[in-house]
Amino acid sequence: MRRLFPVTDETAAPAPGGGSGEGAGREWSLAELAAAYAYPEPGSGGPVPWLRANMVSTLDGAAQHDGRSQPISSATDMRIFGTLRALADVVVVGAETVRQEGYRPARAREDFAAMRKAAGQRPAPAIAVVTASLDLDFSLPLFTSPLVPTLVLTGAAAAPDRIATAEKAGARVVTAGDGIGVDPARAVRALADLGHTRLLTEGGPRLLGQMVAAGVLDELCLTVSPMLTAGEAQRIAGGPAVTVPHRFGLVSMLEEDGFLFTRYGRVREAY
């Protein structure tokens, strides 16, 4: 893998095996990946929530193939996926993605154990499922045997019997909306109130679209897959369009085997 941006003397230098870019010609260690994707350091006022998204898209804009993201991913993309999870306090995901992707609890990883302990984090991130209906299979390991209890984010008007079923399975239900659905800004605040300030969302597209529309997304980690799929697959963000496009700036870009691993940060002056 090699770093293409930001440009430094090392970025421009030729690699021993050919090509150029910092780190070219070798596999990056997990520690190097963790440093490349580190969350911002807390300011003088203490930690504040930082919400990043991690998504993958083909060259023609498809966020999935046959309903899943795995066919357009790569081994390095999955290493970065695991690193981003290891850095996060909580992974926020939509209920439809949980159903389609067969979500399981996040696991503790020995490679990141010391780093998480030093940061005051639990051994693995919690999974927070965003759902209005709570139409989920609460017998799955995601709810019955996670290392860290799974959170269920829903609205105040959610069905009491479904809430009871979720809690009986071991999930913690968090109210983050006045009606049936979840308000993205309230979800971020509710998670921060629980001590989760390093937030990661893995979609799906509808949830990410809601976060974009609400203006709560701080960073997008987008893998551009060198594939074409055609068809009618979803983009990485769906739902109603925003009135004015939200501007993000390029923070970093890595490359391997034609895959581009980009980080974009919100340009706050644009809001």
WOUR-V236090 format. One record per residue. SS is DSSP state (@ for helix, = for strand, . for the rest). PSI is psi in whole degrees, -180 to 180 (* if undefined). D_CENTER is the distance of its C-alpha to the mean C-alpha in whole Angstrom. Layout:
BEGIN
SS_PSI_D_CENTER, SS_PSI_D_CENTER
END
This chain:
BEGIN
._152_21, =_151_22, =_126_21, =_-27_22, =_140_21, ._154_22, ._127_26, ._178_28, @_-38_31, @_-34_29, @_-40_27, @_-15_30, ._142_32, =_143_33, ._154_31, ._-36_34, ._11_33, ._160_33, ._180_31, =_170_29, ._139_26, =_127_25, ._4_24, ._145_26, ._8_27, ._162_26, ._130_23, ._144_21, ._162_20, @_-33_17, @_-39_19, @_-40_19, @_-41_15, @_-40_14, @_-37_17, @_-27_15, ._22_12, ._144_13, ._157_12, ._145_15, ._143_18, ._144_20, =_-170_22, ._-25_26, ._3_25, =_180_23, ._140_19, ._152_17, ._138_14, =_115_11, =_118_8, =_151_6, =_147_4, =_116_4, =_164_7, =_143_11, =_142_14, =_173_17, ._-30_20, ._20_21, ._9_18, ._131_17, ._-3_14, ._166_15, =_127_19, ._35_21, ._1_18, =_153_16, ._-21_13, @_-41_15, @_-19_18, @_11_17, ._-172_15, ._171_17, @_-41_17, @_-38_16, @_-40_13, @_-32_12, @_-41_13, @_-40_11, @_-49_8, @_-36_10, @_-44_11, @_-39_7, @_-42_7, @_-24_11, @_-19_10, ._152_9, ._-36_11, =_144_9, =_119_6, =_127_7, =_147_8, =_154_11, @_-38_14, @_-38_15, @_-38_12, @_-43_13, @_-44_17, @_-41_16, @_-4_14, ._52_16, ._140_13, ._167_15, ._150_15, ._144_13, ._154_16, ._139_17, ._125_18, @_-35_21, @_-27_20, @_4_17, @_-49_20, @_-41_22, @_-45_19, @_-40_17, @_-43_21, @_-30_22, ._1_19, ._24_20, ._159_17, ._167_18, ._-27_18, ._156_14, ._151_12, =_153_12, =_130_11, =_115_11, =_124_12, =_120_13, ._137_17, ._-42_20, ._-18_22, ._31_21, ._77_22, ._155_21, ._98_22, ._5_22, ._-4_24, ._156_21, @_-28_20, @_-32_17, @_-32_19, @_-25_23, ._45_22, ._154_18, ._-36_19, ._130_17, ._134_18, ._140_16, =_145_16, =_113_17, =_124_16, =_-180_19, ._166_22, ._-23_25, ._12_27, ._152_25, ._124_28, @_-36_29, @_-34_30, @_-36_26, @_-44_25, @_-39_28, @_-42_27, @_-45_23, @_-35_25, @_-33_27, @_-12_25, ._-2_23, ._154_20, =_119_20, =_128_20, =_124_19, =_126_21, ._41_19, ._151_21, ._-27_25, ._-138_25, ._-40_24, ._-179_20, ._134_18, ._120_18, @_-41_14, @_-40_16, @_-34_18, @_-44_15, @_-45_13, @_-41_17, @_-41_17, @_-40_15, @_-38_16, @_-24_19, ._2_18, ._6_18, ._101_14, ._-19_13, =_95_10, =_139_7, =_131_4, =_140_3, ._23_4, ._-157_7, ._-166_10, @_-38_12, @_-43_14, @_-43_11, @_-39_10, @_-39_13, @_-39_14, @_-40_12, @_-47_13, @_-34_17, @_-9_17, ._28_16, ._-4_13, ._124_11, ._-29_11, =_142_9, =_121_8, =_105_8, =_122_10, =_122_12, =_111_15, =_132_17, ._55_21, ._154_21, ._133_23, ._-21_23, ._-151_25, ._-162_25, ._33_23, ._153_20, ._153_17, ._178_16, ._-22_12, ._134_13, ._-175_16, ._-174_18, ._147_21, ._150_21, ._157_21, ._-45_24, ._128_24, ._139_21, ._128_19, ._131_19, =_150_16, =_147_18, =_126_17, =_-46_16, =_160_17, =_126_17, =_160_18, =_142_19, =_128_20, ._36_23, ._-12_22, =_135_18, =_128_17, =_102_14, =_152_13, =_127_12, =_133_13, =_149_14, =_133_15, ._100_19, @_-27_20, @_-18_24, @_-6_23, ._*_22
END
